[in-house]
Structure formats: structure tokens, C-alpha cells
């Protein structure tokens, strides 16, 4: 039979077949990427051991210019240790943004730490 005859099996004219495992793998990867990208800008909190030591006090000084706001110093969780981050002057990322200071709250015998963030 020749190549043009109907009913012949010509390997050059087969449609490509994609195994289902590759389709599922791609779907899982895209789903994971979508879930990760959604969580990056969202609110998150995690549990930590005991609360940080009492806050430190220090001088604030004068703003370096108009539009600057003071961000109070705070204890930041780095690994499993609390590290003091000194206060600083900065400009908000957008007009009317409000700084929400980091905080921790007790849940039973554990504590939940909430990182500081700008709120619209």
C-alpha cells in the first residue's frame, strides 16, 4: 500500500498523545503556583515560643522631611529568636497608608506573632 491509501498506519500522520500523568503534573504545578502567588501578599501569622522581652525605649528625633512617618522599634522573630529592630523614619508606600505595628497574642499556652504591615 502507498502512503496516501486510506486505512494505512503511517507513523508520520499520528496525532501526538500526551500521557495523563504529564497533564496532572502540569495541573498540580500551576495550581501550586497560583496558591503560592495568592498567599504572598495576604495576611499570615505563625506560632512561636514565649513572647519577646519588654520593648526598648529610645529617642525619636525629628522627621527628615515632609511626608515621613515614624515606625516604632519592635522585636522581630528571626528563626527562633527575637531580635530588636530599631525604629526609623520612612515614607508610606501609598497615600493614606497606615502602619500596623507587629504584635503577638496568646493562644492557650502558645503565642501567635503577626508581622508589621502597611494597611490601605
C-alpha positions as CSV (number, residue, x, y, z in Angstrom):
1,X,0.0,0.0,0.0
2,X,1.1,3.6,-0.6
3,X,1.2,6.4,1.9
4,X,-1.9,8.0,0.5
5,X,-4.1,4.9,0.8
6,X,-6.9,5.1,3.5
7,X,-6.6,2.7,6.4
8,X,-2.8,2.6,6.4
9,X,-0.9,3.2,9.6
10,X,1.6,5.9,8.8
11,X,3.6,7.0,11.9
12,X,4.1,10.4,10.4
13,X,0.4,11.2,10.5
14,X,-0.4,10.1,14.1
15,X,-1.7,12.7,16.5
16,X,0.6,13.2,19.5
17,X,-0.7,11.5,22.6
18,X,0.0,13.2,26.0
19,X,0.1,10.8,28.9
20,X,-2.3,11.7,31.7
21,X,0.4,11.8,34.3
22,X,2.0,14.8,32.4
23,X,-1.3,16.6,32.3
24,X,-1.8,16.0,36.0
25,X,1.7,17.1,36.8
26,X,1.3,20.4,34.9
27,X,-2.1,21.0,36.6
28,X,-0.6,20.4,40.0
29,X,2.3,22.7,39.3
30,X,0.1,25.5,38.0
31,X,-2.2,25.1,41.0
32,X,0.7,25.3,43.4
33,X,2.0,28.4,41.7
34,X,-1.4,30.1,41.8
35,X,-1.8,29.2,45.5
36,X,1.7,30.5,46.3
37,X,1.2,33.7,44.4
38,X,-2.1,34.4,46.2
39,X,-0.5,33.9,49.6
40,X,2.5,36.1,49.1
41,X,0.5,39.4,49.6
42,X,-2.0,38.0,52.0
43,X,-2.1,38.2,55.8
44,X,-0.2,35.4,57.6
45,X,0.8,34.5,61.1
46,X,2.6,31.7,62.7
47,X,3.1,30.3,66.1
48,X,6.2,31.0,68.2
49,X,7.5,30.1,71.6
50,X,7.3,32.7,74.5
51,X,6.7,36.4,73.8
52,X,9.5,38.8,73.3
53,X,11.2,40.8,76.1
54,X,9.7,44.2,77.1
55,X,10.0,46.9,74.4
56,X,13.1,49.1,74.4
57,X,12.9,52.9,74.6
58,X,14.9,55.4,72.6
59,X,14.9,58.9,71.1
60,X,12.8,59.5,68.0
61,X,14.2,62.8,66.8
62,X,12.8,65.0,64.0
63,X,11.4,63.8,60.7
64,X,13.9,64.1,57.9
65,X,11.3,65.8,55.7
66,X,7.6,66.2,55.0
67,X,5.6,63.1,54.5
68,X,7.8,60.9,56.7
69,X,6.2,58.7,59.4
70,X,7.9,57.1,62.4
71,X,7.9,53.3,62.6
72,X,8.4,52.2,66.2
73,X,11.1,49.8,67.1
74,X,9.9,46.2,67.6
75,X,11.1,42.7,68.2
76,X,11.2,40.7,65.1
77,X,11.2,36.9,65.0
78,X,14.3,35.6,63.2
79,X,14.4,31.8,63.2
80,X,13.5,31.0,66.8
81,X,15.0,34.2,68.4
82,X,13.6,37.6,69.0
83,X,15.8,40.4,67.6
84,X,15.3,44.1,68.3
85,X,14.7,46.2,65.2
86,X,15.3,49.9,65.9
87,X,12.7,52.5,64.9
88,X,13.1,54.5,61.8
89,X,11.6,57.2,59.6
90,X,10.1,56.2,56.3
91,X,7.6,57.3,53.7
92,X,4.3,55.3,53.4
93,X,4.2,53.2,50.2
94,X,1.0,55.0,49.1
95,X,-1.2,57.9,50.2
96,X,-3.2,57.4,53.4
97,X,-1.4,54.1,54.2
98,X,-1.4,53.2,57.9
99,X,1.3,51.2,59.6
100,X,0.0,48.4,61.7
101,X,2.7,47.5,64.2
102,X,3.8,43.9,64.7
103,X,2.1,42.2,67.6
104,X,1.7,38.9,69.3
105,X,-1.3,37.3,71.0
106,X,-1.6,34.4,73.3
107,X,-3.5,31.2,72.2
108,X,-3.6,28.8,75.0
109,X,0.0,28.1,76.2
110,X,1.5,29.4,72.9
111,X,1.8,32.8,71.2
112,X,0.9,33.8,67.6
113,X,3.1,36.5,66.1
114,X,1.7,39.0,63.5
115,X,4.3,40.8,61.4
116,X,4.0,44.6,60.9
117,X,2.5,45.7,57.6
118,X,1.1,48.7,55.8
119,X,-2.7,48.9,55.6
120,X,-4.7,50.9,53.0
